[in-house]
Amino acid sequence: MQSDMKSIIQAAVADAVEKTMGRQVELLERQLELLGRITQFLGIESGSAHAASAPPRAPVPPPASKRTPAPASTLAPKRPPSVPVRKYVRPEAAPKPTRAGPAPQKSRGRPRAAGRTATAAALSPETPVSFAVGQEVRYKQGRGAFNATVKAVDEKAKTLTVARVSDGKQVVRPFDKVTPA
């Protein structure tokens, strides 16, 4: 029973493969005929360009079918040697000049607002502001701004030690975060 079923399945698969392969061979023959006509129209030798660019392949025999193969006379005849063949040669591209040094980093995310950069430049003047002990100042920390008095000045590190007016906490802040009150 199983051997009968197996042979039936094998026969059905072989028949389907034969039909499919026969159809594909028929389509390939049509394409070859069209390509032959195109090469004849363009005046290109049918075998020279293909043979130079592709490695040789072994011919694949068509599947056994009931059809007869197409005669060899359907291929395009060779053109006469008096017709020249023009080949297009792509010009070589000149190498792009290379830059010295690393490539600039591209910024990511939202662009900076013009107003923010202008105010930051206005708040940090070119000449440093001198601070004195006991002077009333206002400093920024986090999201807030606080009133404070200067307790110590470090010119070398460009920092101030200030005490908040509200709770007396002492913090060290750089010159650019502190403004005179």
N, CA, C and O of each residue as an XYZ file, in Angstrom:
724
protein
N       0.823     -1.191      0.000
C       0.000      0.000      0.000
C       0.872      1.263      0.000
O       0.647      2.196     -0.771
N       1.882      1.260      0.898
C       2.750      2.422      0.986
C       3.590      2.587     -0.275
O       3.799      3.707     -0.739
N       4.067      1.489     -0.824
C       4.894      1.589     -2.025
C       4.067      2.107     -3.208
O       4.582      2.850     -4.043
N       2.775      1.715     -3.285
C       1.912      2.236     -4.343
C       1.725      3.743     -4.172
O       1.805      4.497     -5.141
N       1.477      4.176     -2.938
C       1.277      5.602     -2.659
C       2.556      6.375     -2.959
O       2.511      7.471     -3.517
N       3.695      5.801     -2.586
C       4.976      6.457     -2.824
C       5.218      6.604     -4.320
O       5.641      7.668     -4.774
N       4.960      5.564     -5.084
C       5.183      5.636     -6.526
C       4.218      6.608     -7.187
O       4.578      7.281     -8.153
N       2.988      6.688     -6.672
C       2.016      7.647     -7.214
C       2.490      9.073     -6.967
O       2.422      9.916     -7.862
N       2.971      9.349     -5.749
C       3.464     10.689     -5.396
C       4.684     11.024     -6.240
O       4.786     12.140     -6.750
N       5.611     10.086     -6.400
C       6.804     10.322     -7.204
C       6.432     10.625     -8.649
O       7.015     11.517     -9.266
N       5.472      9.896     -9.187
C       5.054     10.114    -10.568
C       4.404     11.484    -10.722
O       4.637     12.174    -11.715
N       3.577     11.888     -9.729
C       2.914     13.192     -9.790
C       3.937     14.328     -9.690
O       3.839     15.322    -10.409
N       4.915     14.174     -8.795
C       5.954     15.197     -8.635
C       6.799     15.280     -9.906
O       7.099     16.379    -10.373
N       7.180     14.151    -10.462
C       7.993     14.149    -11.684
C       7.232     14.812    -12.828
O       7.815     15.564    -13.609
N       5.926     14.533    -12.929
C       5.107     15.137    -13.981
C       5.034     16.657    -13.799
O       5.157     17.401    -14.772
N       4.830     17.127    -12.543
C       4.746     18.559    -12.276
C       6.078     19.247    -12.570
O       6.104     20.342    -13.131
N       7.172     18.609    -12.195
C       8.495     19.182    -12.458
C       8.746     19.253    -13.958
O       9.276     20.249    -14.451
N       8.375     18.214    -14.681
C       8.569     18.194    -16.133
C       7.773     19.311    -16.801
O       8.276     19.970    -17.711
N       6.531     19.529    -16.355
C       5.709     20.599    -16.928
C       6.325     21.967    -16.626
O       6.417     22.826    -17.504
N       6.739     22.153    -15.392
C       7.318     23.433    -14.983
C       8.619     23.703    -15.733
O       8.828     24.805    -16.239
N       9.487     22.704    -15.805
C      10.757     22.883    -16.482
C      10.547     23.108    -17.975
O      11.259     23.902    -18.590
N       9.576     22.415    -18.558
C       9.275     22.616    -19.969
C       8.825     24.029    -20.237
O       9.228     24.633    -21.231
N       7.993     24.567    -19.360
C       7.516     25.944    -19.505
C       8.674     26.933    -19.368
O       8.760     27.906    -20.117
N       9.573     26.674    -18.395
C      10.711     27.566    -18.203
C      11.657     27.530    -19.395
O      12.185     28.564    -19.802
N      11.868     26.364    -19.945
C      12.735     26.248    -21.117
C      12.100     26.995    -22.293
O      12.797     27.660    -23.060
N      10.783     26.885    -22.431
C      10.084     27.597    -23.498
C      10.247     29.106    -23.343
O      10.491     29.808    -24.323
N      10.112     29.608    -22.109
C      10.288     31.035    -21.861
C      11.725     31.477    -22.140
O      11.956     32.545    -22.708
N      12.682     30.650    -21.737
C      14.080     30.985    -21.992
C      14.373     31.020    -23.486
O      15.140     31.864    -23.948
N      13.774     30.117    -24.238
C      13.982     30.123    -25.684
C      13.425     31.397    -26.308
O      14.032     31.967    -27.215
N      12.275     31.841    -25.824
C      11.698     33.093    -26.324
C      12.621     34.270    -26.011
O      12.847     35.140    -26.852
N      13.154     34.281    -24.774
C      14.052     35.371    -24.386
C      15.323     35.356    -25.225
O      15.818     36.409    -25.626
N      15.853     34.160    -25.493
C      17.047     34.068    -26.325
C      16.771     34.578    -27.736
O      17.607     35.254    -28.335
N      15.597     34.251    -28.258
C      15.243     34.724    -29.594
C      15.163     36.249    -29.619
O      15.653     36.886    -30.551
N      14.533     36.838    -28.576
C      14.444     38.303    -28.501
C      15.819     38.941    -28.358
O      16.109     39.956    -28.992
N      16.659     38.348    -27.528
C      18.015     38.874    -27.373
C      18.782     38.792    -28.690
O      19.550     39.695    -29.023
N      18.575     37.720    -29.428
C      19.225     37.593    -30.728
C      18.777     38.697    -31.675
O      19.595     39.266    -32.397
N      17.494     39.000    -31.676
C      16.989     40.069    -32.533
C      17.567     41.423    -32.120
O      17.928     42.239    -32.968
N      17.650     41.652    -30.796
C      18.193     42.920    -30.294
C      19.657     43.061    -30.692
O      20.076     44.129    -31.139
N      20.439     41.995    -30.532
C      21.854     42.080    -30.898
C      22.018     42.276    -32.390
O      22.924     42.982    -32.832
N      21.134     41.645    -33.181
C      21.198     41.836    -34.627
C      20.874     43.287    -34.983
O      21.520     43.875    -35.850
N      19.882     43.856    -34.318
C      19.499     45.242    -34.570
C      20.620     46.205    -34.198
O      20.903     47.156    -34.927
N      21.253     45.949    -33.060
C      22.327     46.828    -32.595
C      23.638     46.574    -33.327
O      24.548     47.401    -33.264
N      23.745     45.473    -34.002
C      24.976     45.172    -34.728
C      26.084     44.684    -33.827
O      27.258     44.970    -34.063
N      25.722     43.960    -32.809
C      26.698     43.440    -31.852
C      26.914     41.962    -32.148
O      25.975     41.229    -32.458
N      28.170     41.543    -32.046
C      28.433     40.116    -32.212
C      27.821     39.389    -31.042
O      27.958     39.819    -29.897
N      27.154     38.301    -31.314
C      26.379     37.639    -30.263
C      27.241     36.921    -29.247
O      26.820     36.802    -28.096
N      28.419     36.436    -29.597
C      29.175     35.632    -28.648
C      30.369     36.330    -28.046
O      30.824     35.907    -26.984
N      30.916     37.384    -28.660
C      32.188     37.936    -28.213
C      32.088     38.683    -26.894
O      32.952     38.508    -26.035
N      31.080     39.500    -26.701
C      30.977     40.297    -25.475
C      30.688     39.416    -24.283
O      31.237     39.626    -23.202
N      29.830     38.430    -24.471
C      29.471     37.557    -23.351
C      30.637     36.658    -22.973
O      30.877     36.411    -21.791
N      31.352     36.173    -23.960
C      32.446     35.254    -23.681
C      33.577     35.965    -22.959
O      34.278     35.344    -22.160
N      33.773     37.248    -23.220
C      34.872     37.969    -22.578
C      34.553     38.314    -21.136
O      35.466     38.376    -20.313
N      33.290     38.542    -20.800
C      32.962     39.013    -19.460
C      32.588     37.907    -18.490
O      32.772     38.070    -17.284
N      32.075     36.799    -18.973
C      31.599     35.754    -18.078
C      32.466     34.514    -18.216
O      32.969     34.217    -19.299
N      32.643     33.778    -17.094
C      33.404     32.532    -17.186
C      32.589     31.494    -17.964
O      31.359     31.536    -17.944
N      33.246     30.585    -18.633
C      32.512     29.583    -19.411
C      31.735     28.659    -18.495
O      32.187     28.321    -17.400
N      30.575     28.260    -18.949
C      29.723     27.361    -18.178
C      29.459     26.111    -18.992
O      29.491     26.122    -20.223
N      29.205     25.063    -18.289
C      28.823     23.832    -18.964
C      27.369     23.955    -19.382
O      26.552     24.430    -18.594
N      27.018     23.547    -20.585
C      25.621     23.668    -21.009
C      24.734     22.745    -20.194
O      25.105     21.614    -19.880
N      23.565     23.246    -19.860
C      22.603     22.468    -19.082
C      21.650     21.808    -20.059
O      20.981     22.503    -20.824
N      21.569     20.488    -20.052
C      20.667     19.831    -20.991
C      19.223     20.101    -20.586
O      18.903     20.077    -19.398
N      18.338     20.361    -21.563
C      16.943     20.590    -21.220
C      16.319     19.294    -20.718
O      16.779     18.207    -21.066
N      15.280     19.404    -19.907
C      14.640     18.194    -19.399
C      13.991     17.433    -20.546
O      13.608     17.998    -21.570
N      13.888     16.163    -20.336
C      13.268     15.332    -21.368
C      11.801     15.706    -21.478
O      11.041     15.579    -20.517
N      11.419     16.158    -22.631
C      10.023     16.517    -22.819
C       9.581     16.062    -24.195
O      10.392     15.537    -24.958
N       8.334     16.248    -24.525
C       7.772     15.798    -25.790
C       8.061     16.784    -26.914
O       7.865     16.466    -28.088
N       8.533     17.997    -26.554
C       8.792     19.007    -27.560
C      10.147     18.775    -28.198
O      11.021     18.134    -27.615
N      10.313     19.301    -29.397
C      11.615     19.235    -30.057
C      12.338     20.546    -29.803
O      11.696     21.594    -29.732
N      13.669     20.515    -29.662
C      14.398     21.762    -29.407
C      14.349     22.671    -30.621
O      14.189     22.222    -31.756
N      14.494     23.982    -30.347
C      14.458     24.976    -31.414
C      15.694     24.823    -32.286
O      16.768     24.517    -31.771
N      15.572     25.027    -33.592
C      16.751     24.901    -34.471
C      17.743     26.018    -34.181
O      17.374     27.081    -33.681
N      19.015     25.760    -34.505
C      20.083     26.722    -34.228
C      20.024     27.913    -35.160
O      20.714     28.906    -34.928
N      19.219     27.844    -36.209
C      19.159     28.942    -37.166
C      18.428     30.166    -36.613
O      18.471     31.228    -37.234
N      17.751     30.044    -35.450
C      17.045     31.191    -34.885
C      17.994     32.187    -34.257
O      17.615     33.335    -34.021
N      19.237     31.768    -33.976
C      20.199     32.697    -33.404
C      20.581     33.727    -34.450
O      20.515     33.458    -35.649
N      20.981     34.906    -33.995
C      21.316     36.000    -34.905
C      22.580     35.664    -35.673
O      23.550     35.179    -35.090
N      22.583     35.919    -36.985
C      23.810     35.674    -37.746
C      24.857     36.723    -37.385
O      24.524     37.821    -36.938
N      26.125     36.370    -37.585
C      27.192     37.320    -37.270
C      27.117     38.495    -38.232
O      26.810     38.325    -39.412
N      27.399     39.685    -37.722
C      27.340     40.867    -38.569
C      28.574     40.913    -39.449
O      29.600     40.318    -39.120
N      28.479     41.601    -40.536
C      29.649     41.706    -41.416
C      30.749     42.525    -40.740
O      30.450     43.422    -39.952
N      32.022     42.227    -41.039
C      33.125     42.913    -40.362
C      33.254     44.386    -40.736
O      34.021     45.105    -40.096
N      32.536     44.856    -41.744
C      32.663     46.250    -42.147
C      31.919     47.208    -41.221
O      32.149     48.415    -41.284
N      31.015     46.690    -40.344
C      30.245     47.553    -39.446
C      31.022     47.702    -38.139
O      31.235     46.713    -37.437
N      31.448     48.918    -37.800
C      32.205     49.083    -36.553
C      31.280     49.020    -35.329
O      30.099     49.355    -35.417
N      31.817     48.599    -34.224
C      31.082     48.531    -32.969
C      31.666     49.572    -32.039
O      32.866     49.575    -31.765
N      30.808     50.457    -31.554
C      31.268     51.484    -30.613
C      31.038     50.995    -29.201
O      29.954     50.522    -28.858
N      32.041     51.111    -28.411
C      31.905     50.727    -27.013
C      32.035     51.972    -26.162
O      32.943     52.780    -26.356
N      31.122     52.121    -25.221
C      31.148     53.264    -24.325
C      32.132     52.987    -23.203
O      32.069     51.943    -22.555
N      33.034     53.918    -22.980
C      34.009     53.789    -21.904
C      33.692     54.855    -20.873
O      33.678     56.045    -21.190
N      33.442     54.446    -19.663
C      33.142     55.379    -18.580
C      34.417     56.083    -18.159
O      35.418     55.423    -17.882
N      34.406     57.424    -18.103
C      35.620     58.134    -17.689
C      35.916     57.866    -16.211
O      35.014     57.719    -15.387
N      37.198     57.808    -15.914
C      37.609     57.577    -14.535
C      37.301     58.807    -13.686
O      37.590     59.935    -14.088
N      36.730     58.590    -12.544
C      36.427     59.699    -11.641
C      37.698     60.105    -10.910
O      38.477     59.256    -10.476
N      37.895     61.399    -10.781
C      39.066     61.897    -10.063
C      38.871     61.632     -8.568
O      37.760     61.785     -8.060
N      39.920     61.243     -7.866
C      39.765     60.990     -6.429
C      39.435     62.275     -5.682
O      39.952     63.347     -5.995
N      38.576     62.144     -4.704
C      38.181     63.315     -3.920
C      39.332     63.718     -3.001
O      40.026     62.855     -2.464
N      39.539     65.010     -2.819
C      40.615     65.435     -1.917
C      40.260     65.073     -0.482
O      39.104     65.161     -0.066
N      41.269     64.668      0.256
C      41.037     64.297      1.649
C      41.409     65.449      2.553
O      42.324     66.221      2.266
N      40.685     65.549      3.643
C      40.969     66.619      4.617
C      41.986     66.130      5.627
O      42.047     64.944      5.951
N      42.772     67.049      6.110
C      43.708     66.709      7.172
C      42.970     66.771      8.498
O      42.210     67.707      8.747
N      43.187     65.795      9.334
C      42.566     65.786     10.655
C      41.254     65.012     10.658
O      40.791     64.550      9.614
N      40.665     64.875     11.833
C      39.422     64.095     11.936
C      38.245     64.851     11.332
O      38.260     66.078     11.230
N      37.240     64.103     10.940
C      36.032     64.697     10.373
C      35.262     65.403     11.487
O      35.262     64.935     12.625
N      34.610     66.516     11.178
C      33.860     67.214     12.227
C      32.663     66.386     12.675
O      32.020     65.703     11.877
N      32.381     66.464     13.972
C      31.250     65.709     14.502
C      29.960     66.395     14.108
O      29.857     67.621     14.132
N      28.977     65.587     13.747
C      27.681     66.151     13.414
C      26.869     66.247     14.694
O      26.910     65.360     15.547
N      26.129     67.345     14.808
C      25.335     67.525     16.010
C      24.093     66.652     15.924
O      23.590     66.382     14.834
N      23.615     66.226     17.043
C      22.431     65.388     17.088
C      21.392     66.057     17.960
O      21.740     66.819     18.863
N      20.144     65.793     17.712
C      19.079     66.343     18.531
C      18.619     67.691     18.037
O      18.847     68.060     16.885
N      17.970     68.421     18.918
C      17.429     69.726     18.546
C      18.532     70.757     18.405
O      19.502     70.732     19.164
N      18.400     71.664     17.443
C      19.401     72.731     17.327
C      19.272     73.712     18.478
O      18.193     73.897     19.040
N      20.376     74.328     18.814
C      20.359     75.296     19.913
C      19.566     76.517     19.508
O      19.591     76.936     18.351
N      18.861     77.086     20.473
C      18.079     78.293     20.204
C      19.028     79.473     20.105
O      19.995     79.571     20.860
N      18.744     80.367     19.170
C      19.617     81.519     18.961
C      19.605     82.433     20.175
O      20.632     83.025     20.508
N      18.479     82.559     20.834
C      18.377     83.436     22.004
C      19.219     82.950     23.163
O      19.813     83.753     23.883
N      19.278     81.636     23.351
C      20.062     81.090     24.453
C      21.549     81.353     24.270
O      22.232     81.730     25.222
N      22.050     81.161     23.075
C      23.485     81.353     22.858
C      23.862     82.825     22.959
O      24.959     83.148     23.414
N      22.974     83.721     22.545
C      23.277     85.151     22.612
C      23.315     85.622     24.060
O      24.187     86.409     24.428
N      22.383     85.153     24.889
C      22.374     85.583     26.290
C      23.548     84.985     27.050
O      24.068     85.622     27.966
N      23.974     83.794     26.698
C      25.119     83.203     27.375
C      26.383     84.002     27.063
O      27.232     84.196     27.932
N      26.502     84.465     25.818
C      27.665     85.274     25.455
C      27.616     86.626     26.153
O      28.664     87.172     26.499
N      26.423     87.180     26.368
C      26.299     88.474     27.025
C      26.590     88.368     28.517
O      27.112     89.315     29.106
N      26.264     87.232     29.146
C      26.475     87.079     30.578
C      27.938     86.822     30.927
O      28.374     87.187     32.019
N      28.700     86.210     30.039
C      30.107     85.960     30.353
C      30.960     86.980     29.611
O      31.365     86.732     28.475
N      31.241     88.125     30.234
C      32.007     89.180     29.560
C      33.463     88.762     29.391
O      33.947     87.836     30.042
N      34.153     89.484     28.485
C      35.556     89.196     28.195
C      36.440     89.505     29.411
O      37.337     88.731     29.743
N      36.182     90.626     30.060
C      36.985     91.003     31.232
C      36.314     90.427     32.480
O      35.108     90.595     32.663
N      37.075     89.757     33.334
C      36.465     89.154     34.522
C      36.023     90.219     35.527
O      36.680     91.243     35.712
N      34.894     89.942     36.164
C      34.368     90.848     37.182
C      35.076     90.514     38.492
O      35.182     89.345     38.863
N      35.556     91.533     39.186
C      36.236     91.281     40.464
C      35.209     91.272     41.587
O      34.326     92.127     41.642
N      35.332     90.309     42.470
C      34.423     90.173     43.611
C      35.206     90.441     44.890
O      36.401     90.160     44.978
N      34.507     90.988     45.874
C      35.143     91.285     47.164
C      34.393     90.540     48.257
O      33.200     90.265     48.123
N      35.086     90.215     49.333
C      34.459     89.521     50.451
C      33.405     90.428     51.064
O      33.664     91.607     51.306
N      32.201     89.878     51.319
C      31.098     90.630     51.888
C      30.180     91.242     50.837
O      29.157     91.827     51.193
N      30.511     91.127     49.568
C      29.699     91.710     48.502
C      28.414     90.899     48.319
O      28.423     89.673     48.435
N      27.300     91.603     48.031
C      26.019     90.949     47.736
C      26.055     90.477     46.285
O      26.348     91.266     45.388
N      25.756     89.179     46.042
C      25.765     88.610     44.689
C      24.525     87.747     44.485
O      23.781     87.447     45.420
N      24.340     87.376     43.271
C      23.261     86.447     42.935
C      23.923     85.321     42.138
O      24.680     85.602     41.210
N      23.657     84.047     42.476
C      24.276     82.923     41.759
C      23.229     81.922     41.300
O      22.131     81.826     41.849
N      23.616     81.182     40.272
C      22.728     80.166     39.709
C      23.220     78.794     40.129
O      24.419     78.519     40.151
N      22.246     77.929     40.466
C      22.580     76.545     40.792
C      21.360     75.706     40.441
O      20.267     75.933     40.959
N      21.558     74.737     39.559
C      20.430     73.928     39.118
C      19.473     74.779     38.322
O      19.877     75.465     37.384
N      18.193     74.739     38.694
C      17.195     75.549     37.988
C      16.908     76.870     38.689
O      16.131     77.689     38.198
N      17.529     77.066     39.819
C      17.213     78.270     40.588
C      18.333     79.288     40.604
O      19.464     79.009     40.204
N      17.986     80.485     41.082
C      18.955     81.559     41.279
C      18.764     82.059     42.713
O      17.632     82.227     43.168
N      19.863     82.293     43.417
C      19.800     82.629     44.833
C      20.589     83.903     45.128
O      21.585     84.200     44.467
N      20.121     84.658     46.144
C      20.859     85.811     46.652
C      21.843     85.302     47.691
O      21.513     84.422     48.486
N      23.075     85.864     47.688
C      24.091     85.398     48.629
C      25.103     86.505     48.882
O      25.106     87.537     48.210
N      25.972     86.262     49.877
C      27.088     87.166     50.161
C      28.388     86.394     49.963
O      28.457     85.202     50.262
N      29.421     87.075     49.456
C      30.700     86.433     49.163
C      31.447     86.225     50.470
O      31.596     87.164     51.252
N      31.926     84.991     50.720
C      32.697     84.659     51.915
C      34.189     84.556     51.599
O      35.026     84.947     52.412
N      34.534     84.009     50.372
C      35.941     83.869     49.989
C      36.047     83.906     48.468
O      35.130     83.498     47.756
N      37.210     84.415     47.974
C      37.447     84.507     46.544
C      38.730     83.741     46.224
O      39.757     83.965     46.865
N      38.681     82.833     45.232
C      39.863     82.097     44.785
C      40.146     82.523     43.343
O      39.531     82.000     42.414
N      41.079     83.475     43.148
C      41.390     84.011     41.819
C      42.039     82.945     40.931
O      41.798     82.907     39.724
N      42.861     82.082     41.531
C      43.563     81.077     40.743
C      42.585     80.070     40.122
O      42.715     79.732     38.945
N      41.624     79.596     40.891
C      40.642     78.626     40.399
C      39.422     79.307     39.798
O      38.558     78.645     39.224
N      39.349     80.646     39.930
C      38.214     81.435     39.441
C      36.897     80.933     40.028
O      35.924     80.703     39.311
N      36.892     80.768     41.357
C      35.679     80.345     42.060
C      35.431     81.259     43.245
O      36.335     81.938     43.732
N      34.183     81.261     43.698
C      33.764     82.036     44.876
C      33.118     81.097     45.884
O      32.425     80.151     45.509
N      33.346     81.360     47.145
C      32.592     80.681     48.189
C      31.569     81.688     48.667
O      31.920     82.756     49.167
N      30.272     81.337     48.506
C      29.192     82.261     48.862
C      28.287     81.597     49.876
O      28.185     80.372     49.934
N      27.622     82.433     50.683
C      26.652     81.943     51.673
C      25.284     82.448     51.267
O      25.107     83.645     51.037
N      24.310     81.549     51.176
C      22.948     81.932     50.815
C      22.349     82.822     51.888
O      22.581     82.621     53.080
N      21.574     83.809     51.451
C      20.916     84.702     52.392
C      19.769     83.960     53.090
O      19.533     84.175     54.279
N      19.055     83.090     52.362
C      17.859     82.435     52.910
C      18.177     81.449     54.020
O      17.508     81.482     55.052
N      19.168     80.570     53.862
C      19.444     79.561     54.894
C      20.891     79.536     55.371
O      21.214     78.776     56.284
N      21.784     80.358     54.774
C      23.163     80.450     55.242
C      24.069     79.339     54.739
O      25.224     79.266     55.157
N      23.592     78.484     53.869
C      24.420     77.395     53.356
C      25.526     77.959     52.472
O      25.283     78.843     51.650
N      26.765     77.434     52.648
C      27.897     77.912     51.867
C      28.144     76.954     50.696
O      28.186     75.734     50.855
N      28.307     77.564     49.507
C      28.577     76.783     48.301
C      29.696     77.451     47.522
O      29.924     78.654     47.644
N      30.397     76.650     46.714
C      31.467     77.155     45.866
C      30.939     77.185     44.439
O      30.475     76.170     43.919
N      31.014     78.365     43.802
C      30.490     78.546     42.444
C      31.552     79.210     41.570
O      32.316     80.037     42.068
N      31.621     78.872     40.291
C      32.573     79.541     39.393
C      32.126     80.974     39.111
O      30.959     81.319     39.301
N      33.077     81.812     38.651
C      32.792     83.234     38.391
C      31.650     83.409     37.412
O      30.823     84.302     37.598
N      31.572     82.571     36.353
C      30.568     82.790     35.329
C      29.140     82.476     35.799
O      28.183     82.855     35.125
N      28.979     81.796     36.934
C      27.645     81.511     37.463
C      27.188     82.544     38.480
O      26.058     82.496     38.967
N      28.079     83.480     38.796
C      27.772     84.485     39.839
C      27.759     85.859     39.190
O      28.645     86.198     38.405
N      26.720     86.664     39.535
C      26.629     88.035     39.035
C      26.474     88.980     40.224
O      25.882     88.609     41.238
N      27.008     90.208     40.105
C      26.817     91.166     41.193
C      25.328     91.517     41.332
O      24.627     91.676     40.332
N      24.853     91.636     42.581
C      23.423     91.924     42.818
C      23.102     93.382     42.664
O      21.950     93.782     42.830
